[in-house]
């Protein structure tokens, strides 16, 4: 088959075409970001200060993760509906930005007030580390709003099938982040990491705003006014938000319980988790963005049988691809860990532990990625109650498994617990996916 024939076939299959191109842009966009943990390991090593930052960063990702992926996904069908009705999409997006920003300021303020007294009870950090955690959280709080706003703008561009710009935007963010950390790490230590992440996300947000304005897709107008349509949007997103909260709290639970195992445990768990997230992020970045957009259109045009077939094909493809990647990582896990962390200030004695923790995460790749396919199918069908239930059950199971397995294998047990939870994630969502008999 010639290249011309291949391109001709891809033009006739927009989902595959968009998935391939978006995945390619995502690889470019996220590759620089994947390097950040390796630079942090070389520049800062493993210490109480890194434990504090990675713990705080986990909270930031949790808070932003409560809203950013939900708003990025839910906003797509709402914009599509608004365009079909001839409504002012720019005003709607501006209201989502305004209300979400105000809400996040209130939530972040409450966390800043309560973080030290709560952590003094549930963690085993000493007082200086708890003070550092509070200071770092206050410093990095703007990142929460920036991440959510970037997610909203990315979802807006995706709704217009402008997949490339949101996919590639993390690249300049990561580059700016690393430059800031490099310039200031000698002067302000781990505080430079917070400054780097904030500076990088500001650049990403400005890029998305520029693309949105330059493309003349809509006229963005920031607003704090609630109207019936925005209330409907919030109500639709609320169940999924609750589910995301329950799912997103898993890394915080893991880091909290890792703090019980001694200084450095949070850091080595974070570094191993980053290695696990690289293939997961690369495989989901392109596919999941395009799937939601295309599946939603197909479902409302062709009915549930078309969606059923789409899910079956996606599950088969993702299963084989993720299984191959998992096997390769198991085979080459030792040289990969040495290549990633075997330099700079990272203690060489901690390399074997990072490798074993990573191997504990690896069995969860296949069930997690296949579960994400079913997650998107539920989202297409607006089964947000099911997603909420799944998240709650996952969190409760996570705590129980961690308590059992960390007593046996320490930090490695936390990674194994995460893999087992991924199996539950897949089983629950597959079992609950019921296609309607008619559209």
N, C-alpha and C positions, 0 to 999 in steps of 0.2 A: 504494500500500500504506500502510495506516495504521500509526501507532506501535504500536498494540495488536497488530496482525498481526505486525509485526516482532518484538516482544517474545515473542510466542507461538512464533514460529519459533526464536528463540534459546534458549528454554527447552527445545526439543526437540533442540538441538544443543549439548550441554554443552561440547565442546572449543572451539567458536567463541565461545560465551558467556564461558567462563573466560579464553580468550585475550584477548578484547576488554577485559574488566574488569581483568584482571591487567596488561595493557599500559597501561591508563589509570592504574592505581595506580602502576605503575613509572615512568611519565612524571612523575607528581607527586613520587614518592619520589626520583628521580634528578636531577630538574631542578636542584635546589639544588646537588647535587654537581657538576654540569657547570659551574657558575659558579666553582668554586674555582680552576681554573687561570687564569681570566681575572682574578680578583682577585689571584692571586699574581703574574701578569705585571705588573699595575698597581702593586702594592705593592713588588715586589722586582726587577723588570726582568730583565736577563740579566747574569750575573756568574759568577765562579768559585764563589761560595757557592751560587748556585742550581744550578750544574752538580753540586756535591757532593750537595745534597739530592735532586735528581731522580734521581741515580744510586742513592743509598741507597734512595729510595722504590721504584725499579724492583726492587731486590733484595728488599725487603719484599713487594712484590706477587708476585714470583716464588716466594718461600718460602711465602706464604699460598696462592698459586694452585696449589701442588703438591698441596694437601690440601682447601682449602675447597670448590671446585666439585666435586671427586670425592666427598667425603663428603656434600655437599649432595644430589648426585644418587643415589649408590649407596644411601644410607640409606633412600630412599623405598620400593623394593621389599622391603627387609629389614623395615621397620616394617609394611608391608602383610602380609607373611607372618607376622610375629609376632602381629599383631592377629587374623589368621585362626586361629592356633593357640591363642589365649588366653594368650599369654606376657606377662610384665611388660615392656612397652615402655619405661617410664620407667627401669627399671634398665639396659636395653640402651643407651639414649641416654646415660645417665650414664656408662657404661663407655667409650663412644666419646669423650665429652668428656674424661674423665680421662686415658685413654691418649694421646689426641692432644695434650693440653696438656703432659704429661710429655715426649713425644717432641719437641715443638717447642722446649721449653726447652733440651734437649740440642743440637738442631740449631742454634738461634740462638747458643748459647754457642760452638760450634765456629766458626761464621761470624765472630763477634766477634773470636776469637783469630787467625783466618787472613786476615781481609779486607785488612788493610794490606799484608802481604808478598805476597799474590797480586796485588792491584791494582797494586803497584809494578812488577810484571813485565808485566802484560797491558794496562795503560793508560798514558797519558802525563800523568797528573795530577802536579803538583809535590808536594813533601813537606807544605806547609801544607794543601793541599787533601785529601791522603790522611789527614792527622790529623783534619781536620774530618769526613771521611766516616766514620772509625771512631767518633768521638764521636756523630755523628748516628745511626749504626746502633745503638749501645748505647741511646741515648735512645728510639728508636722501636721497639725490639725487642718490647715488650708488644703492639704493634699486630698482630703476626703471629698470636699466640694469640687475640686478640680477634676478628680477621677469620675465623679458622677456626671458632671457637666460634659466631659469628653465622651462618656458613654451615650448621653442623650443626643449629642451632635452626631456621633457615629451611627446611631440608630436612624437618625433623620436622613443621613446620606445613604445608608443602606436601603431605606424605603424607596429612594429614587434609583436604586440599583447602581449607586456610585460606590461599589465595594472597595475599590483600590485605595482610595484616600484614607479611610479609617484603618485599613489593614496595614498600610505602610507608615502611618503616623507614629507608632512607637519607636521607630528608628532614631529620628532626631531627638526625641525625649531621652532615650538612653544615652546618646552621645553627650548631650548637654549635662545630664546627670553625672556621668563619669568625669567630665572636665571639671565640674564644680567640686566634686569629692577630691579629685587629684590636687586641685589648687589649695584646698583649705584643710585637708586631713591632718597636716602637720600642726596647724594652729588650733583647731577646735575639736579634733578627734572625731568621735562618732556623730557629733552634731553636724558635721559636714555631710553625712549621708542624708540626713533629713533635708538639709538645704539643697542637695543635689536632686533629690526626688521632686521637691516642690518646683525648682527651677525648670527641670525637664518637662514636667506636666504642664506648666504654664506655656512653654513653647508648643507643645502638642495641641493644647486648646486653641492657641492663636492660629495655628496652621489649619485646624478644622474650621474655625470661624472664617478664615480667609477663603478657603475652598468653597464654603457654603455661600459666601457673598459673591465671589467671583463667578460661580456657576449660575447665579441668578435663579436658583430653584425656588427661593422664598425670601420674603423680607422679614427678618427676625426682629421681634419687639418684646423686650423683657417686661414681665408684668407679674403682680402678686394677686391678681383678681381671680377668685373662684367663680366658675360658671357650671351649669349642668353637665356639659361635655367633659370638663376637667374632673368633676366629681365622679363621673362614670369611669374615666380613665384610672383615677385613684382606687376606686372600688374594684375594678378588674385586676389591677396590679397588686392589691393588698394580700390576697391569698398566696400568690407566688412569692411576694416579699416575705411573708411569714415562713414559707418553705425555705427560701434562700437564707433567711436568718438562721434557721435550724441547721441547714447544711453548712453555711459559712462559719458557724461557730466551731466547727470541728478542728480547724488548725489552732484556734485559741485554746480549746480543751486540751489538745495534744501538747502545746507549749506550756500550758499551766501545769499539767501532770509531769512533763519533762523537767520542770523546775524542781520537782521533788527529788530528782535523781542527782543533784549536785551541780556545781558551777561548770559551765561549758556544755551541758546536755541540751539546752535550748538551741545553742549555736550549731552543734553537729546535726541535730534533727533538722534544722532549717536548711543547712547545706545539702544534706541528702535529699530532702524534699524538693529542692530546686532541680536536682538531676532528674527526679521523677516527673516534675511538671513540664520539662522541656518537650518530650514526645507528646504528652497529653495536650499541651497548648498548641503545638504545631499541627496536630491532627484535627483539633477542634476549631482552630481559628478560622480556617476557610470554609470547611464543610458546614459547620453549624450556623454560620451567618447566612449562607446562601440557602440552606435547607429551609429555614423558617420562612424566608421570603417566597421561595418557589412552592413549597408545600402548601402554604396558606392560599396562594392563588389557585393551585390545582384543586385543592379540596373544595373550594367554593364554586369552582367551575365544573368539575367532573365528579364530585361526590366521594364518599368514603372508600369505595373500592380502589380508586386510584391512589388514595393515601395509603391503604393497606399494602398495595404493591410497592409503593415507594419505600415504605418502612422495611419491608422484607428485603429488598435489594440493598438498601443502605446497611442493614444489619450484617448481611453476608459479606459485603465488601470491607466494612470496618473490622469485623472479626478477624479476617485473614490478615489484613494489614497490621493490626495491632498485635496479633499473635507473633508474626514474624519479627516485629520490632522488639517485643519482649524477649524472645529467644536470643536475639543478637545481643541485647544488653546483658542478659545473664552470662553469656559466653565471654563477653569482653568487659565485664564490670570492673575488674581490677585495674587494667590499664587506663580505662576512662576516668576512674577516680583519681589515679596518680596524675593524669594529664590535667584534670580540672583543678585540683587543689594542692598538688605536690610542689609548691613553690612559695616564696615570700615568707611571711610570718606564720603561716599555717603550720601547727605542730605535726610533724611527720608521724608521731605516735598515734594521732587521731585518725589517720587515713583508713586503717582497717575497720574502725567502728563506723565511719561514714559509709564505707563499702557495704558492710553488713546491713546497716539501716536501709540503704538504697535497695538492696536485694529484698528486704522486707516489703518495700513499697511496690516492687515490680509486678508481683502477681495480680495486683489490682488494676493494671493498665487495661487489659482486655475487658473485664466486666464493667469498668467505669466508662470506657468509651462507647461500648455497646449500649450501656444504660443511658448515655447522653442522647443516643438516637431515639430511644423511647421517650425521653424527657421532651425532646423537640416535638414528637408526635402528640404528646399530651398538651403541650403548649399550643400547637396548631388547633387542637380540639377545644382549647380553653378549659382544660381540666385542672385548673389551678388549685382546687381543693385537694386533689390527689397529690400534687407536688408538695403542698404544705404538709400533708400527713407523712409523706415519705421523709421529708426533712426532719420532722420531729422524732420519728422512729429512729432515724439514723443517728441523731445526737444522743439519744438515750442508750442505744446499742454501743455507740462509740465509748461512752463513759464506762459502761460495764466491761467491755472487752479490754479497754486500757487497764483498768484496775486488776484484771486477771493476768493479762499477758506481760505487763511491765514488771510484775512481781517475779516472773520467770526469766524474761530476757531483757529487762530494763528498757532502754530507749528503742531497741530493736523490736520489742513487743508492741510499742506504739505504732510502728510502721506496719507490722503484721495486722494489727487491729484495723488500720485504715484499709488494707487490702480486703479483709473480710467484710468490711462495711460496703465496699464497692460491689461485692457479690450480692449483698442484700439489696443494694440500690437497683441493680439490674433485675433481680428476681421480682421485687415489689412493683416496679414500673411496668414490666412485661405482663405481670399477672393482672394489673389493674387497667391495662389498655383494652378498652372495648369500643369497637367502631360502631357508630350509629347505623341503623338499617337504611336510613335515607338521609340526604343532606339536610 
